[in-house]
Amino acid sequence: ESVGGSVDLVRLFNFTTFDIMSTLVFGDSLRMLEQDEYCPWVRAIFDFIKIDARMNALGQLLPPVRALAGCLFGRLIQKKKAEHFRFCEERVSHRLRAEPPQPDIWKFLLENKKQGQRLTKEEIDSNAFVLMVAGTETVATSLSGLFYLLLKHPKAMARLTKEVRSVFHGTTPKMTSKELRHLHFLLACIKETLRLYPPTPTGSARLVPSQGATVCGLPIPGGSTIYVSHRAMYTSDKHFKDPYCFVP
């Protein structure tokens, strides 16, 4: 359908990761690859991520700006978050009422009969909420970065192609974890992609206590918000030679 045209790989990667995680978490695919369209729930997730990023950026400015950002985006963020959680809750309830055709995450967890170790419905809902964010958009973003870097570096692409085809050959190759362990250059490419193109470039923020703190020998005033920037650390010449070069 796209002969001579372009293909949006980022879109396809997101379709794939969300379909796979939905099958693992809810026992049923979202079928976005089949329909070639984002479902309303996934659109809501992306809206939430974009709004949250703007909110966090504005929140690092002066207090009046933070207050304004809270007024502008706070209620909207809570609304989008509630929509996401409600969708997960409904999907989990449907999953628990029906046995999926193939094993999923909950099958193994729910089979744990030990006293006090079985998850409650509320715990399952909360974990489904996290899994459907952590295992989807970030993976699709990493794949987008990987393919971009490989296409910009033909020699690396050729080497990886040769490695993959030497391990998986024939008309119907079956990929298992045993065979995947032989793809050493693929692993190197993935690690180098995560260095140059981290899907979460910032870290988890921490609030410095009122009395202040010393971090890496540097005094930090109390009330400051600090985090380790993955992007800054991984592209620093203090840690890597030619930090902006793709060298798997």
C-alpha positions as CSV (number, residue, x, y, z in Angstrom):
1,E,0.0,0.0,0.0
2,S,3.0,2.3,0.5
3,V,5.0,1.5,-2.6
4,G,6.9,4.7,-3.4
5,G,5.6,6.4,-0.3
6,S,6.5,6.6,3.4
7,V,5.6,4.4,6.3
8,D,5.2,5.8,9.8
9,L,7.2,3.2,11.8
10,V,6.6,5.0,15.1
11,R,2.9,4.5,14.7
12,L,3.3,0.8,13.8
13,F,5.7,0.3,16.8
14,N,3.1,1.8,19.1
15,F,0.3,-0.4,17.6
16,T,2.5,-3.4,18.2
17,T,3.6,-2.8,21.7
18,F,0.1,-1.8,22.9
19,D,-1.5,-4.9,21.2
20,I,1.1,-7.2,22.8
21,M,0.9,-5.7,26.3
22,S,-2.9,-5.7,26.1
23,T,-2.9,-9.4,25.3
24,L,-0.5,-10.1,28.2
25,V,-2.3,-7.9,30.7
26,F,-5.9,-8.2,29.7
27,G,-5.9,-11.5,27.8
28,D,-7.1,-9.7,24.6
29,S,-5.5,-7.6,22.0
30,L,-6.5,-4.0,21.2
31,R,-6.3,-4.9,17.5
32,M,-4.8,-1.6,16.5
33,L,-2.5,-3.3,14.0
34,E,-5.5,-4.9,12.3
35,Q,-7.5,-1.7,12.3
36,D,-4.5,0.6,11.5
37,E,-5.8,3.2,14.0
38,Y,-5.3,4.3,17.6
39,C,-8.1,3.3,19.9
40,P,-9.6,6.2,22.0
41,W,-8.0,4.8,25.2
42,V,-4.4,4.9,23.7
43,R,-5.0,8.4,22.4
44,A,-5.9,9.4,25.9
45,I,-2.7,7.9,27.2
46,F,-0.6,10.0,24.8
47,D,-2.7,13.1,25.7
48,F,-1.9,12.4,29.4
49,I,1.9,12.0,28.7
50,K,2.1,15.3,26.7
51,I,0.1,17.3,29.3
52,D,2.2,15.8,32.1
53,A,5.4,16.7,30.4
54,R,4.3,20.3,30.0
55,M,3.1,20.4,33.6
56,N,6.5,19.1,34.8
57,A,8.4,21.7,32.7
58,L,6.4,24.6,33.9
59,G,6.6,23.3,37.5
60,Q,10.3,23.9,37.5
61,L,9.9,27.6,37.0
62,L,9.0,30.3,39.5
63,P,6.3,29.6,42.1
64,P,3.6,31.8,40.4
65,V,4.2,29.9,37.2
66,R,3.9,26.6,39.0
67,A,0.6,27.7,40.5
68,L,-0.7,28.8,37.1
69,A,0.4,25.5,35.6
70,G,-1.5,23.7,38.3
71,C,-4.7,25.6,37.6
72,L,-4.3,25.1,33.8
73,F,-3.3,21.4,33.7
74,G,-3.9,19.8,37.1
75,R,-7.6,19.0,36.7
76,L,-7.0,17.9,33.1
77,I,-4.2,15.5,34.1
78,Q,-6.4,14.0,36.8
79,K,-9.2,13.5,34.3
80,K,-7.0,11.7,31.8
81,K,-5.4,9.6,34.6
82,A,-8.9,8.6,35.8
83,E,-9.9,7.7,32.2
84,H,-6.9,5.4,31.9
85,F,-7.4,3.8,35.3
86,R,-11.1,3.2,34.6
87,F,-10.4,1.5,31.2
88,C,-7.8,-0.7,32.9
89,E,-10.3,-1.6,35.7
90,E,-13.0,-2.5,33.2
91,R,-10.5,-4.6,31.1
92,V,-9.2,-6.4,34.2
93,S,-12.8,-7.2,35.4
94,H,-13.6,-8.7,31.9
95,R,-10.3,-10.7,32.0
96,L,-11.1,-12.2,35.5
97,R,-14.5,-13.3,34.3
98,A,-13.2,-15.2,31.3
99,E,-10.3,-17.5,30.8
100,P,-8.1,-16.3,27.9
101,P,-7.1,-18.8,25.1
102,Q,-3.5,-18.5,26.1
103,P,-1.7,-17.8,29.4
104,D,-1.2,-14.2,30.4
105,I,0.4,-12.4,33.4
106,W,-2.5,-12.9,35.8
107,K,-2.9,-16.6,35.1
108,F,0.4,-17.3,37.0
109,L,-0.2,-14.8,39.7
110,L,-3.8,-15.9,40.4
111,E,-2.7,-19.5,40.6
112,N,-0.6,-18.6,43.7
113,K,-2.7,-20.2,46.5
114,K,-0.4,-19.2,49.4
115,Q,-2.1,-17.3,52.2
116,G,-1.5,-13.5,51.9
117,Q,0.3,-13.7,48.6
118,R,-2.6,-13.5,46.2
119,L,-3.2,-10.1,44.7
120,T,-6.5,-8.3,45.5
121,K,-8.6,-6.9,42.7
122,E,-7.4,-3.4,43.6
123,E,-3.8,-4.5,43.4
124,I,-4.4,-6.1,40.0
125,D,-6.0,-2.9,38.7
126,S,-3.1,-0.7,39.9
127,N,-0.5,-3.0,38.4
128,A,-2.4,-3.2,35.1
129,F,-2.4,0.6,35.0
130,V,1.4,0.7,35.4
131,L,2.1,-2.2,33.0
132,M,0.1,-0.6,30.2
133,V,2.2,2.5,30.4
134,A,5.7,1.1,31.2
135,G,5.6,-1.7,28.7
136,T,4.2,0.2,25.7
137,E,5.1,3.7,24.8
138,T,8.7,3.5,26.1
139,V,9.4,0.3,24.2
140,A,8.0,1.8,21.0
141,T,10.1,4.9,21.5
142,S,13.2,2.8,21.9
143,L,12.5,0.8,18.8
144,S,12.0,4.1,16.9
145,G,15.4,5.3,18.0
146,L,17.0,1.9,17.2
147,F,15.7,1.9,13.6
148,Y,16.6,5.5,13.1
149,L,20.2,5.0,14.2
150,L,20.5,1.8,12.1
151,L,19.2,3.5,9.0
152,K,21.7,6.3,9.6
153,H,24.5,3.8,9.9
154,P,24.4,1.4,7.0
155,K,27.5,-0.6,8.1
156,A,25.9,-1.4,11.4
157,M,22.6,-2.2,9.7
158,A,24.4,-4.7,7.3
159,R,26.2,-6.3,10.2
160,L,23.0,-6.8,12.2
161,T,21.1,-8.1,9.2
162,K,23.8,-10.7,8.6
163,E,23.8,-11.7,12.3
164,V,20.0,-12.1,12.5
165,R,19.8,-14.1,9.2
166,S,22.6,-16.4,10.3
167,V,20.6,-17.4,13.4
168,F,17.1,-17.3,12.0
169,H,16.9,-18.8,8.5
170,G,14.4,-20.8,6.5
171,T,10.8,-20.0,5.5
172,T,9.3,-20.1,9.0
173,P,12.0,-19.2,11.6
174,K,10.9,-19.6,15.2
175,M,12.3,-17.0,17.6
176,T,12.9,-18.3,21.1
177,S,14.9,-16.9,24.0
178,K,17.6,-19.6,23.4
179,E,18.3,-18.4,19.9
180,L,18.0,-14.7,20.8
181,R,21.0,-15.1,23.2
182,H,23.2,-15.6,20.1
183,L,22.4,-12.1,18.8
184,H,25.3,-10.3,20.5
185,F,25.4,-7.4,18.1
186,L,21.7,-6.8,18.4
187,L,22.1,-6.5,22.1
188,A,24.9,-4.0,21.6
189,C,22.8,-2.0,19.2
190,I,19.9,-1.9,21.7
191,K,22.2,-0.8,24.6
192,E,23.7,1.9,22.4
193,T,20.3,3.1,21.4
194,L,19.2,3.4,25.1
195,R,22.4,5.5,25.7
196,L,21.9,7.9,22.8
197,Y,18.1,7.8,22.7
198,P,16.7,7.1,26.2
199,P,12.9,6.8,26.1
200,T,12.8,8.6,29.5
201,P,15.6,11.2,29.2
202,T,15.0,12.6,32.7
203,G,15.1,10.7,36.0
204,S,12.7,10.3,38.9
205,A,12.8,13.6,40.8
206,R,13.6,13.8,44.5
207,L,12.9,16.8,46.8
208,V,15.9,18.0,48.9
209,P,15.0,18.2,52.6
210,S,14.7,21.7,54.1
211,Q,18.2,21.5,55.8
212,G,19.8,20.9,52.4
213,A,22.0,18.0,51.3
214,T,25.3,17.2,49.7
215,V,25.2,15.2,46.5
216,C,28.4,14.1,44.7
217,G,30.3,16.7,46.8
218,L,28.0,19.5,45.7
219,P,25.9,21.4,48.3
220,I,22.2,21.5,47.3
221,P,19.8,24.0,48.8
222,G,16.8,22.7,50.7
223,G,13.5,22.6,48.7
224,S,15.3,21.9,45.4
225,T,14.0,19.3,43.0
226,I,16.8,17.1,41.7
227,Y,17.2,14.1,39.4
228,V,19.8,12.4,37.3
229,S,19.4,13.2,33.6
230,H,19.9,10.1,31.6
231,R,20.5,12.0,28.4
232,A,23.1,14.3,29.9
233,M,24.9,11.5,31.7
234,Y,25.1,9.2,28.6
235,T,26.3,11.9,26.2
236,S,29.0,13.3,28.5
237,D,32.6,13.0,27.4
238,K,33.4,12.3,31.1
239,H,31.9,8.9,30.7
240,F,32.1,8.1,26.9
241,K,34.6,8.7,24.2
242,D,32.8,10.3,21.2
243,P,29.6,10.4,23.2
244,Y,27.3,11.4,20.3
245,C,28.6,8.7,17.9
246,F,26.6,5.4,17.5
247,V,29.2,2.7,18.3
248,P,27.5,-0.5,19.2
